[in-house]
Structure formats: C-alpha cells, structure tokens
Amino acid sequence: MKLLGLSLLFFSTCAFASPGPELQKAIEEGKKLYSQETFGGNGKTCNTCHVNGGVGPGKLPDGRAIPSLENAAAIFPRYNQRAKKIYTLTDQIHACVHGGLQGNPPALDSERLVDLVSYVTSLSQGKALDMDGKPN
Ligand code: HEC
C-alpha cells in the first residue's frame, strides 16, 4: 500500500497539464506563423534557421549550427551579452524578427505575438525553469 501511495505521488508530481483547447489553438496558429510568416522582411521564417520547428539543432544560412529551441522558454529571462540587457522570451523573438527576418515584429499585445510565444513555449513544456541557463 505504501509503495502504491508513493508511486501515485510520483506520477501526480511528474504529470504536466496538456493545454486546453484555447491554448492549443494559439500553439497551432503560432506553429503556422513560425514556419510561414516572413513579417514583411527578407523572406526568411523562424524555421529557416531554427529548423524542424525548433526541435533539434538549428542551422544558419551560412551553415553554422545553433542550439535547438527545445528549452528556450525555460532559460528566459536571460542576460543578452550583445544587447547588454536582460531579455525575456518575447524580447528574444522580437530581436530575431528584427535581425534574422529583417521584418516588423508583431505588436506586444497582438494575437500573433501571443501565438508565436505560445508555440515556442510549448517546446519547453515540462522543462525545469533555469533562468540564465544554456540553450540545449
Ligand atoms: C537568420 C537566422 C534566424 C532566424 C530567421 C530566426 N532566428 Fe532565432 N536565433 C538566431 C540566432 C543566431 C540565435 C542565437 C542567439 C542570439 O542571437 O542571441 C537565435 C536565438 C533564438 C531564441 C533563443 C534560443 C536560445 O535558447 O538561445 C529564440 C527563442 C528564437 N531565436 C526564436 C526565433 C523565432 C520565434 C524566430 C522567428 C520569428 C526566429 N528565432 C528567427 C537566428 C535566427
């Protein structure tokens, strides 16, 4: 009985919620933006560099490898050496739209930005929060 109780405790503390229908919809819309939207820029999408939806290592157009986005949401807020300021995940996504896509980032309160953040965050579901940590 004691063993059963312990294993129940184990499973209940290790189970993560699965997103409800509203959030699931935002994640799916975000996934489309991620691989299709150029934000009026140079024709690149997020998936150009963070390939395979951000799962597994990314690849810059010049062939250089970059980390996956698999724990991205768990390591923000994070100090950005180049910008010399603390970035939230949203700041990072804005920076990538400006820099990588050379486009116009969606407004902070826009549904599109919320969708994109929801998708990128979904990749880190269940990962321990590790602010200022290293990308996987
Ligand atoms: C031209 C290539 C390129 C494109 C396109 C691009 N990124 Fe990035 N991204 C990078 C590079 C390089 C980094 C590494 C860190 C940096 O520059 O600070 C990065 C870092 C990130 C990070 C932080 C990951 C980590 O753990 O270090 C996130 C999140 C991210 N990008 C999301 C996006 C999203 C969302 C899009 C689409 C809107 C996008 N990126 C488009 C090149 C790109």
Boltz pocket constraint, residues with backbone or C-beta under 6 A from the ligand:
constraints:
  - pocket:
      binder: B
      contacts: [[A, 34], [A, 44], [A, 45], [A, 46], [A, 47], [A, 48], [A, 49], [A, 50], [A, 59], [A, 60], [A, 61], [A, 66], [A, 67], [A, 68], [A, 69], [A, 71], [A, 72], [A, 75], [A, 89], [A, 92], [A, 93], [A, 96], [A, 97], [A, 99], [A, 100], [A, 101], [A, 116], [A, 120], [A, 134], [A, 135], [A, 136]]
      max_distance: 6.0
